[in-house]
Amino acid sequence: MGYCPDCGNTEPKPLIKGSCNFHYWQSKRKPIERKPVKIKPVADKRLKELAKYRIERDKFLKGKTCMFPGCESQECDLHHSNGRSGAMIYKIKFFRALCREHHQYIELHPEEAKKLGLSVNRLEK
């Protein structure tokens, strides 16, 4: 029995090599060494899919004008009317050529986009 110098308590405790049970075992702990794991921003499989997609996208957009009614802009982005998940990224029937201004408009006004046929409700089958 004795006083642990690390606890600062005035109560006597059983000691192991001059420290209480808690502080004795704390001094024996070794930090776990972990190697940092680098996570790729894009998986290798997805990189291959995106390379194939870019070719399809560029073929589709070549010579297209904005599909928004009344717009004649030839500076177009590709809008995926049914989303880009999985194999949907390649489905040309869901590709829409839209200028940047109308692409942003469609993203912010989904109901209007559905009325114009520039977007599809993904929840309905």
N, C-alpha and C positions, 0 to 999 in steps of 0.2 A: 504494500500500500504506500501511496505517496501522491505527490502533486505533479500533474502534467505541466511542463513549462509552456506548451502551445495552447492549452485551453484557457488559462487565466482563471480557472476556478479555484475556490478556496477549499473545496471538498476533496478529501483524499480518495484516490481511485487505485484500482490494481494497475500496476505499470508493467510494460514490456520494454526492456532496455531503456528505461527512463521516460517513456511516453505512455499515454493512455492507449487503449486498444485502437480507437479510431485514428489517432495521429500516427501511431506506429505503422498501421497498414497503409495510410495515405502516403507515407514516406517511401513505401515499397512499390507504389504504383509506377508503372512506366507508361509514357504516352504512346498511344497507338499510332504507328507510322503508316500513313496512307499515301499511295501514289495518286497524284491528280489524274482524273480521267477526263480526257478531252472529248467532248461530244461534238460531232460534226453538225454544222448548221443545216445541212441537207444530206440525207442518206444517199449512198451510191446508187441504189436502185432508182430513187426519185430523180437523181441527176440524169440518168439515162432516159427516163421518161420525159423529162423536161427538154432534153436535146431533141427528141423526136417531136415533141409538141411544138417547139419553136419553128421547126421546118414546116409543119402543117399550118401554123398560125401565119407565117410569112407568105405561104402560098395563097391562103384564104384572103389576106388583106391586100394582096397585090392588085392595084387598079380599082379598089373598092372606094365608094363614097359612103358617107354617113347614112345609116339606114333610118335615122330619125326623120319623120315626115317634114319636108320643107327644107332640109339641110343638105347642102351640096359640098360640104367640106371633104377633102381627100386626105387630111391628116387624121387617121383613124386608130383607135385602140380596139382591142378585141374584148367583147363582152360575152361571157358565158351565160346564156339565158337560163340554164338549168344547173349552174354551179360547176365547180372544177374538181370535185372529189372523185377519186378512183379513175375509172375508165371514162368518166364524163368529160375529162379534159380533152379527149380526142374526138368527140362526137361533133362532126362538122355541122350537122343539122341544128345544133344549138349555138353555133357561133353567130355573133352579130357584130358588124363593123359600126362603131360609133365614134364620133369625135370626142375629145376629152370633155368638153362642156356638157354634151348630152349623156356621156357615160356617167359623169358625176350626178347629173339630174336623175337618171334611171336608178342609180344606187340609192339616192335619197327619197325617191317617190316610187316605191315598188308597185303600188296599185295602178298608177298611171302607166307604168311599164307593161303590166299585164294587159291593160286595155289596148295598148298599141301593138301587142304581140312581140315585144322585145324582151320579155321575161316570162318564165313559166313558174307556176306554183309547184314546188318540189314535194309538198305534202299530199297533193292529189294524185291519184293514179289513173 
